[in-house]
Amino acid sequence: MKQIEVLNDLKNRGVEEVQIFSVDSLTRLKEAIQATYPNAKFKYA
């Protein structure tokens, strides 16, 4: 499953807002998060 699919699934299940994502530098993850949760902040681990 692609990152965008996982994030869209979370949104479809009722997760309306995410305050912060703590992520590694995975390819295209930031773009997927911004597309799904545009107000989310990032913390790189």
C-alpha positions in Angstrom: 0.0 0.0 0.0 1.4 3.4 -0.9 1.7 6.2 1.7 -1.0 8.3 0.2 -3.4 5.3 0.3 -2.7 4.7 4.0 -3.2 8.4 4.8 -6.4 8.5 2.8 -7.6 5.4 4.6 -7.0 7.1 8.0 -8.9 10.2 6.8 -11.8 8.0 5.6 -11.9 6.3 9.0 -12.4 9.6 10.7 -9.0 11.1 11.5 -9.8 14.7 10.7 -6.6 16.4 11.8 -3.0 15.4 12.7 -1.0 17.9 14.6 2.5 16.5 14.0 4.1 13.7 12.0 7.5 12.3 13.2 9.0 10.7 10.1 12.2 9.4 8.5 13.0 10.9 5.2 11.0 8.4 3.1 10.5 9.2 -0.5 7.4 11.2 -1.2 6.0 10.8 2.3 6.0 14.6 3.0 4.1 15.2 -0.2 1.5 12.5 0.7 1.1 14.0 4.1 0.7 17.5 2.8 -1.9 16.4 0.3 -4.0 14.6 2.9 -3.3 16.8 6.0 -2.1 20.2 4.8 -2.0 21.8 8.3 0.2 19.1 9.8 3.7 19.9 11.1 6.8 17.7 10.5 9.4 16.4 12.9 12.2 14.5 11.2 13.6 11.6 13.3 
